[in-house]
């Protein structure tokens, strides 16, 4: 309550563009704090999905001595495509700032999602940490 008026903070982040459109940036619960910057996992996922060779992608943070946490992409390639990590980073650079780029890309046979299609960020983080071991 602020001055007698009730406000709600749902945890979703958005902004209005200069054109007056609503730009959904992501949820606070899947924000990665890397080097003092807040990076929305969904924003990086959308940049990865812009590549024709990506079937699915989930982004998570993993511990980093240098950054605190670093952005790691867990990617399922589209059948018949074989994009490299460099190919995917080049595509991401077209859509997001360089500081948001994944520090690593882990390729998997299948990205795990809930039956409702929601990303399993706990699983993705496990994959990111396992790949670093």
Kinemage of the C-alpha trace (Angstrom):
@kinemage 1
@onewidth
@group {chain A} dominant
@subgroup {mainchain}
@vectorlist {calphas} color= white
{ca unk a 1} P 0.000 0.000 0.000
{ca unk a 2} L 1.344 3.393 -1.028
{ca unk a 3} L -0.720 6.412 -0.058
{ca unk a 4} L -3.765 4.182 0.367
{ca unk a 5} L -3.423 2.542 -3.054
{ca unk a 6} L -2.582 -1.138 -3.476
{ca unk a 7} L 0.277 -2.033 -5.867
{ca unk a 8} L 1.414 -5.437 -7.065
{ca unk a 9} L 4.919 -6.456 -8.122
{ca unk a 10} L 4.579 -9.711 -10.106
{ca unk a 11} L 8.283 -10.272 -10.855
{ca unk a 12} L 8.021 -9.792 -14.619
{ca unk a 13} L 10.131 -7.055 -16.176
{ca unk a 14} L 8.992 -4.984 -19.146
{ca unk a 15} L 9.482 -1.555 -20.659
{ca unk a 16} L 7.755 0.620 -23.212
{ca unk a 17} L 9.684 1.157 -26.432
{ca unk a 18} L 9.832 4.627 -28.024
{ca unk a 19} L 7.147 3.341 -30.440
{ca unk a 20} L 4.825 2.703 -27.501
{ca unk a 21} L 5.107 -1.098 -27.637
{ca unk a 22} L 5.517 -3.242 -24.533
{ca unk a 23} L 8.882 -5.083 -24.564
{ca unk a 24} L 8.787 -8.072 -22.178
{ca unk a 25} L 12.313 -8.613 -20.872
{ca unk a 26} L 11.926 -11.568 -18.528
{ca unk a 27} L 11.234 -12.749 -15.014
{ca unk a 28} L 13.240 -11.726 -12.004
{ca unk a 29} L 13.359 -15.369 -10.884
{ca unk a 30} L 15.518 -16.337 -13.898
{ca unk a 31} L 17.737 -13.278 -13.903
{ca unk a 32} L 21.469 -13.979 -13.947
{ca unk a 33} L 23.672 -11.478 -12.110
{ca unk a 34} L 26.969 -11.556 -13.989
{ca unk a 35} L 29.673 -9.017 -13.263
{ca unk a 36} L 27.119 -6.747 -11.603
{ca unk a 37} L 24.798 -6.761 -14.629
{ca unk a 38} L 21.323 -8.282 -14.594
{ca unk a 39} L 20.782 -10.554 -17.579
{ca unk a 40} L 17.354 -11.971 -18.364
{ca unk a 41} L 17.608 -15.625 -19.424
{ca unk a 42} L 14.591 -15.308 -21.734
{ca unk a 43} L 16.252 -12.486 -23.681
{ca unk a 44} L 19.337 -14.616 -24.366
{ca unk a 45} L 17.138 -17.621 -25.229
{ca unk a 46} L 15.254 -15.558 -27.806
{ca unk a 47} L 18.539 -14.476 -29.399
{ca unk a 48} L 19.668 -18.116 -29.628
{ca unk a 49} L 16.327 -19.232 -31.070
{ca unk a 50} L 16.757 -16.715 -33.904
{ca unk a 51} L 19.326 -19.097 -35.425
{ca unk a 52} L 17.766 -21.568 -37.884
{ca unk a 53} L 19.860 -24.423 -36.467
{ca unk a 54} L 18.464 -24.139 -32.926
{ca unk a 55} L 15.457 -26.272 -32.040
{ca unk a 56} L 15.335 -25.288 -28.361
{ca unk a 57} L 17.471 -23.435 -25.830
{ca unk a 58} L 17.490 -22.717 -22.111
{ca unk a 59} L 19.899 -20.296 -20.458
{ca unk a 60} L 21.143 -20.546 -16.882
{ca unk a 61} L 23.851 -19.107 -14.696
{ca unk a 62} L 26.708 -21.082 -13.234
{ca unk a 63} L 29.237 -19.988 -10.612
{ca unk a 64} L 32.253 -18.085 -11.917
{ca unk a 65} L 35.259 -16.796 -9.992
{ca unk a 66} L 35.571 -13.841 -12.370
{ca unk a 67} L 31.915 -12.869 -12.892
{ca unk a 68} L 30.128 -14.257 -9.807
{ca unk a 69} L 27.840 -16.083 -12.225
{ca unk a 70} L 28.271 -16.551 -15.947
{ca unk a 71} L 25.669 -17.064 -18.649
{ca unk a 72} L 25.597 -20.574 -20.124
{ca unk a 73} L 23.312 -21.709 -22.939
{ca unk a 74} L 22.015 -25.279 -23.103
{ca unk a 75} L 21.076 -25.867 -26.734
{ca unk a 76} L 19.256 -28.569 -28.675
{ca unk a 77} L 20.154 -28.427 -32.372
{ca unk a 78} L 17.483 -28.730 -35.054
{ca unk a 79} L 17.675 -32.101 -36.883
{ca unk a 80} L 19.842 -31.792 -39.967
{ca unk a 81} L 21.662 -28.704 -38.656
{ca unk a 82} L 25.021 -28.508 -36.916
{ca unk a 83} L 25.685 -24.920 -35.828
{ca unk a 84} L 28.867 -24.370 -33.849
{ca unk a 85} L 29.111 -22.332 -30.678
{ca unk a 86} L 30.718 -19.552 -32.745
{ca unk a 87} L 27.764 -19.588 -35.174
{ca unk a 88} L 25.330 -19.168 -32.289
{ca unk a 89} L 27.347 -16.402 -30.653
{ca unk a 90} L 27.443 -14.517 -33.967
{ca unk a 91} L 23.651 -14.745 -34.179
{ca unk a 92} L 23.256 -13.606 -30.567
{ca unk a 93} L 25.462 -10.566 -31.231
{ca unk a 94} L 22.874 -9.400 -33.749
{ca unk a 95} L 20.174 -9.268 -31.049
{ca unk a 96} L 21.701 -8.590 -27.621
{ca unk a 97} L 24.559 -6.673 -26.024
{ca unk a 98} L 27.945 -8.393 -25.847
{ca unk a 99} L 27.938 -8.601 -22.038
{ca unk a 100} L 24.819 -10.794 -22.268
{ca unk a 101} L 26.416 -13.364 -24.588
{ca unk a 102} L 26.805 -16.890 -23.209
{ca unk a 103} L 30.291 -17.607 -21.880
{ca unk a 104} L 29.712 -21.242 -22.847
{ca unk a 105} L 27.288 -23.266 -24.942
{ca unk a 106} L 26.427 -26.835 -23.987
{ca unk a 107} L 24.850 -28.982 -26.700
{ca unk a 108} L 22.355 -31.631 -25.577
{ca unk a 109} L 20.210 -34.216 -27.374
{ca unk a 110} L 17.049 -32.800 -25.800
{ca unk a 111} L 16.247 -29.767 -23.667
{ca unk a 112} L 14.174 -30.728 -20.625
{ca unk a 113} L 10.879 -28.905 -20.130
{ca unk a 114} L 7.878 -29.474 -17.888
{ca unk a 115} L 4.760 -31.136 -19.347
{ca unk a 116} L 3.343 -27.604 -19.723
{ca unk a 117} L 6.385 -26.575 -21.790
{ca unk a 118} L 8.057 -24.438 -19.140
{ca unk a 119} L 11.852 -24.375 -19.098
{ca unk a 120} L 13.489 -26.431 -16.356
{ca unk a 121} L 16.078 -23.915 -15.183
{ca unk a 122} L 17.312 -26.189 -12.376
{ca unk a 123} L 18.121 -28.907 -14.941
{ca unk a 124} L 19.797 -26.349 -17.232
{ca unk a 125} L 21.985 -25.101 -14.376
{ca unk a 126} L 22.998 -28.699 -13.600
{ca unk a 127} L 23.985 -29.202 -17.255
{ca unk a 128} L 26.001 -25.976 -17.240
{ca unk a 129} L 27.879 -26.923 -14.071
{ca unk a 130} L 28.440 -30.511 -15.243
{ca unk a 131} L 29.950 -29.273 -18.538
{ca unk a 132} L 32.412 -27.110 -16.582
{ca unk a 133} L 33.657 -30.022 -14.454
